[in-house]
Amino acid sequence: MNAETRPLIKPQESAVSTVAAMRAVFSRDMKVAFRQRQDLLNPLLFFVMVVTLFPLGVSPEVSFLREAGAGILWVAALLSVLLSLDHLFRHDFDDGTLEQLVLQPQPLFLLVLAKTLAHWVLTGLPLVLLAPVLGVMVHLDGNSIAVLCLTLLIGTPVLSLIGAIGAALTLGLRSAGVLLSLLIIPLYIPVLIFGTGTVAAATEGAPVGAYVALMGAFLVLAITLAPFAAAAALKISLSNS
Amino acid sequence: MLFRDLSFSILPGTVTRVEGANGTGKTTLLRILAGLNDAWSGELLWCGKSRNWHREEFLRNVLYLGHRPGIKALLTPMENLRALVAPRRPVADSVLHQALSGTGLDGFHDVPCRRLSAGQQRRVALARLLIADEPLWLLDEVFTAIDAKGVSAIEALLQQRAAEGGAVVVTTHHELQLPGMRSIKLGEVAAQ
């Protein structure tokens, strides 16, 4: 091993901007995910299966599906995000990438935000893109489908962000799945209620502006607060490992 | 409690070895120094200032390599090294290639790490040392899974780093003999 000659020790000037570091975290997560594409399909497949099986299991009546369709899609999306959460930090924890992430000089909560964004792009966004097709399948009208997609577009990032807190908290545990669900589901309920409520209002022809604004408020709240909580939880989990 | 009444300084231009039997807290001590473990009380100073209050400056100046070196099995050595170095300083690809070749990974730069042996994966992490400009290195079990030739190369690297004015803290069970090496012995407290 031949080392290049290095400069003498001095306090370094701030070398890499936080944005560049966030981009590096994001692109690495994307790269890793696309090397393991079957894992990407899991939440999507789950989403499609639940929505397809519902009419078979309960009732294929058009009137029932039109009424329950938005709820079915929202619950399926919520559970499918929940299923993917355990992977958010687990692999990084196991191979030591997380230790290196915590030791990066940039603020940890922003790096966590970048990771969570990657998680949403890989799990939440595909669900949003698939929702119109499934919306047609459960006989929602065009307007309702558009509103449903909008609520999912605003709502799924909230699910990823809140989920990041739970995933970070349960990182050190052997079987984190059950505890993760118990911790996270109560926090998901408001998002679910307002998500389906918005679509119900749209179906009845009522104005949805206020609902959408409230969901936007959820998103802003989650973006500003969840990364702090998740970053603190990661430090605790690492400290105890 | 693993240890108490522990007091030491790590000076520039020295290699410090943390010694002790299994379970005496070598890794824990290193993780405390790096800031990964918060279950301790006392005072930890970085250049005379509290480390916790100057966390960002401290982190920019310290390189920590743990048991699990942060190598992703699905990425290639090149991608791994870039992801590990890029947040700390801008670095050209040619420099990364040079570092990987320097650790004997020629021909493996673009092979996914899961196809490499344990020793080769360690070497990907060690390539960081060849281009690191952080003045303080904290290295946990740095000789694990490395062959004899690699071990002597690392020893030479540590010595060179100390000669350049860097500070190195290592934990190892390998008989490390470097001129001027200091040591911290753990385990006496536990034995009492």
Interface residues (C-beta under 8 A of the other chain):
Chain A: M1 N2 A3 E4 R6 P7 L8 I9 P11 Q12 S14 A15 V16 A20 A21 A24 V25 R28 K31 V32 R35 Q36 H91 D94 D95 G96 T97 E99 Q100 V102 L103 Q104 P105 Q106 K235 I236 L238 S239 N240
Chain B: P12 A34 G35 L36 N37 D38 A39 E56 E57 L59 R60 N61 V62 Y64 G66 H67 R68 P69 G70 I71 K72 A73 L74 L75 E79 A83 L84 A86 P87 R88 R89 P90 V95 Q98 G102 T103 G104 P112 L126 L129 L130 I131 A132 D133 P135 G150 A153 I154 A156 L157 Q160 R161 E164 G165 G166
